[in-house]
Amino acid sequence: MTALQRLMPPVQYAELNGIRMAFYEAGPRGGIPVIFCHGWPDLAFSWRHQLKGMGDAGRWVIAPDQRGYGLTSSPQAVADFDMQHLTDDLIGLLDHLGVEKAIWCGHDWGGLIAWQMPLRHPGRTAGVIGLNTPFIPRLSRDPIALYRENLGEDMYIVYFQKLGEPEAIFEADLEKTFRFNLRRPNAAMTAQAREPIYKAVANYVPSKSDRPILNDEELGVYVDMYRHSGFRGGINWYRNFTRNWENSAHLVDRVDVPSLMVMAEKDAVLPPSMTDRMGKYCSDLEKALILDCGHWTQQEKPEEVNRIFLDWLNRRFPR
């Protein structure tokens, strides 16, 4: 038995939207499921604590490897990773399960997708949970142009537009890539945070001051899964920033379903201050703050995340 098989529910597959999607399911079927959307560079595996804890609490919970990640298909064309494809994949998963609506829960890039669901698929959205990632309204200009003008070519999202280069850096030493990324915040990381991530990974030397999130078995799951999938599919999500912006002019920046925003005090990528104006766009919003927690919240503070999620779900969506 592999580490993935030991630590996750049995993998299932659905043929949908032109791909084969792998997903993991826990808890009793029935009612409105919570569907967990992971970010970059991540996997459905990042939600293992929520699948276990919330499933045991009687909630139907599902975590897919999204397009380009893990055991799910990775198409060749960059355009096949735009927001329309990513959100339609999740609707295809609902159709496969025979479910009308879901509560979409997303972290990091998955949070961007989760907040798009009530805009693009309001009839299939019961609620939204943002973990670290706030609702972000449409920018006034192409985001890549704005990033390039204000932050330069070294800004990682701008650099990620170069096909093949960032993948080669991250794939050169997968264990080092994930040891660098999946750490708890500490003082030594402050200087590294000033470097673009692709340079920081290349220059990273493990230190005794590191506070890893994963044990060796868990780290091995990431290494094995990315050895299988590579980084191309996930980075292709970033290569659609301009396309997503161009194709979203018709959407209204308004979320009118029950919403929960869970912030992490020490997330340098998505700080709590980014949520300050969310009330302008989300009509039914609650917030919660997790102290002494960095970016990888569902893995750093799993019990607290589960407690906050279940409290909100039990009040807003009783079983």
N, C-alpha and C positions, 0 to 999 in steps of 0.2 A: 504494500500500500504506500502510495506517495504521500508527501507532507500535505499537498493540496487535498487529497482524499481524506486525510486524518482531520484536517482543520476546517473543512467546508462541507456543506451538504452535497449530495450527489449532483454532478453537473447534468444539466438538461440542455436540449437544443431546440431552437425554433427556426424554421425557414421563413424569412420575412423580408420584405423590401429589398429583395435582390441579394441578401446575405444569409449566412447561417450564424445565428446568435447563440452564444453559450450563456446560460443563466443558472442561478442558484436560488433555492426557495426553502423557506422554513416557516413554521407555524401552521395553524389550521386554515385551510382554504375557506373563504367565505367573507362577505362584506367587502370593504374597500381595501385593497392591498397598498402597502407602502413600497415604492420602487426606488431603490438606491442607485444614484448615478455617480460614478467615480470621476476623478479628475486625472491630471497628468503630473508625473508619470506614475500611473496607478493601475488598479485592477479591481474587479468585483471583490477580490480577496480582502481589500481594505475594510470591507463591511462585515467581516467574519464575526466580530463581537456583537454587532447589531443583529445579524441573522440569528445567532445563538440566543442572546439575551431577550430580544423582543419576540422571537419565535416562541421561546419558552414561556413568555408572558401572555401568549395567546394571540399575538398579532401575525397576520399574514404578511410576510416580508420577502422581497425578491431583489436580487442584485445581479444585473447582467454585466458581463464583459462587453463593453460597448465597441462599436465599429472600429476596427483597427487594433484592438487590444486583446491580450490573452488568447483564449480559444475561439474567439469570434473572427469572422472573415475580415480581410483587409483588402478592399478593392485597389486597383492600380491608379485610377485617376484621382488627382487632387480634389477636383470638384465633387467627387463622391463623398466628401467628408464635410460638406457645408451644413449649416444649422438645419436646413430643411430635411436633409437625409438623417441627421442625428435625432431630431424630434420625431420624424416619421418612423424610425426604427422602434421607438418606444411605443408608439401607437400600434405598430405591428405586433409587438409583444403582448399588449392588451388584447388584441384580436385573437392571438394564439391562445391566450388563457381564457377567452370568452368573458372578458371583464369590460364593463362600460367605462368606469372611471378609476383613477388612482390618485394617491397622494405622492407627489414627486419630491424626492429628497435628494439634494445634490451638494457635493463638496468640490471646491476648486472649479475646474472646467465643468464638472457635472452640475455645479450650482448654476452656471450660466444656462445650461440646458433646462434645468428644472424651472427656472424663472421664465423661460420662454414658453413653457407648455401652456400656461393659461392665456398667453397672447396668441399662440398659433393653433392650439387645440383646446379651446375653453370647454367644449362639450365633453371632453375626456379627462378633465382636471377637477378633482374634488378639493385639493389643498396643496400647499407647497411648503417645504421645509428647506431653508437655506442654511448650510453649515459652512461658516466662514465667508462664503460668497454672497454678497448682497445683491438685491435687484439693481441693475445698472441700466439707466435709460439710454436710448440711442444717442450716440454722439452727433454733433453738428457736422462733422466731416469724417472722411475715411480715417479710421483709427490708425492704420499703418502709416499714413502720411503724417498724422499728428505725432505718433511715437517717433518717427524718423526726424521730424523737425525739432521736437523738444528734448529728445533723449539720445538721438544719434543712432548710427548703424550698429553700435554694440548693444543696444537695448535688445534683450533676448528675443522678444516677439518679432522685431525687425530682422534679426539674424536668422530666425527660423524660416524666413521666406526663402533662404538659399537651399535649394533641393540637394539633399545628400550630405552636406557638411555637418550639421548638428547631429544627425543620426550616427555618423562615423565616430564622433567624439564620445557619445554616450555608450555606443556599442563596443568600443575598444576594450573596456573593462567594466562589465556589468556589475560585478560585486562592488567595485569602488563607486560607481554611479549611485547605487542604492544606499551604500553606507553614507555617502555624502548627503543625499537628499533626506533620508528618513532618520533624522536626528531631532532630539528635543532642543529647544533654544538654549544657548549658553553664551557667555561673554566672548568666547573665541570666535563665534560665528559672525560677530558684528563686522569685522573687517572683510570677511568673505562675502557678506551681503552686498558690499559695494561693487563686487566684481560681477560681470555677466555670468549667468549660471554655467554656460558651456566652458568658460575659462576657469571658473571656480572648480568645476568637476575635474578638468584636466590637471589642475595644479594641486588637487586635494591630497593630503597625506593624513591618514587616520591618526588621532591623538587620544591620549588618556583623558582629555577633557571632554571628549565626545560623550553624548548621552543617547545611545541608540534606542530606537523605538522597537526594533525587531530583534528577536533572538535568532540564532543561526538557522534554525529550521524555517522560520518565517522568511528570513532573507533569501534562503534557497528557493522559496516559491517564486519570489520576484525574479531572481536570476533565471530560473528555468523557464518561466513564462515569457520573459523578454528575449531569451535565447530563441524561443519559438516564434514570437511575433515580430521582433525588432521594434525600432522606434518610429519607423516611417509613418505608419497609420496615425499614431497619436499626434505627431508633429504636423501632419496634414491638417488637423483641426485648426492649428494656428495659421495655416496658409490660406484659410478661407475667411479671415477677418474682413478683408475688403469685400468679398462676395456677399458675406452675411450682412454687412452694412448696406450695400447697394440694394439687397433684396428685402430689406425690412422697413422701407419708408412707409409702407401702408399700415404697419402695426401701430396700435395705440398702447402707449406705455402706462398700462393700468392693470393691476392685479386685484380682482374683487372676490377671490376665494379666501378662506381662512389660511393665514400664513404665519409661519414661525421662523424667526431669524436667530440662529445660535452663533454667537461670536466667541472668538478665542483671544484672550488678553494679549498674548505675546506673538500673534501672527504678524510677521513683518511684511508678508505678501498681501494679505487681506486684513488690515487692521480694523478694529471695531469702529473707528471713526468713519469708515466708508459707509456705514449704515445710517448715518445721522439724518439723511433726507429721505429715507425709505417711506416714511409715513405719507409723503406727498404722492406716492405711486401705489401704495398698498393700503387698501381701505380697511382691512381686518388683520392687523399685524400685532404679534407679540414678539418680544425679544428676551433673550437670556444670554448671560455672559459666563464663560468658563474661565476661571482664573488660572494663572501659571500654566498656560497651554500655548503651544506654538501652532504651526500650520496643519499638522496631521492629526486633527482633533479626534476623529473617531477611533484612532489607534492609540493616541496619547492618553486620552481620558474616556475610555469606553463606557465605564459604569456611569459616569456623570452624563455623558451623551444619551445613553439609554434612558436614564431617569428623566431627563428633560423631555425627550421625545415622547415617552410613554405618558407622562403627566399631561402634555398638550393633547396627545391623541385621545386619551381617556376622557378629557373634558370636551373636546371639539368633535370627536368621532367615536362616541361610545360603541363598544361592541354589541 
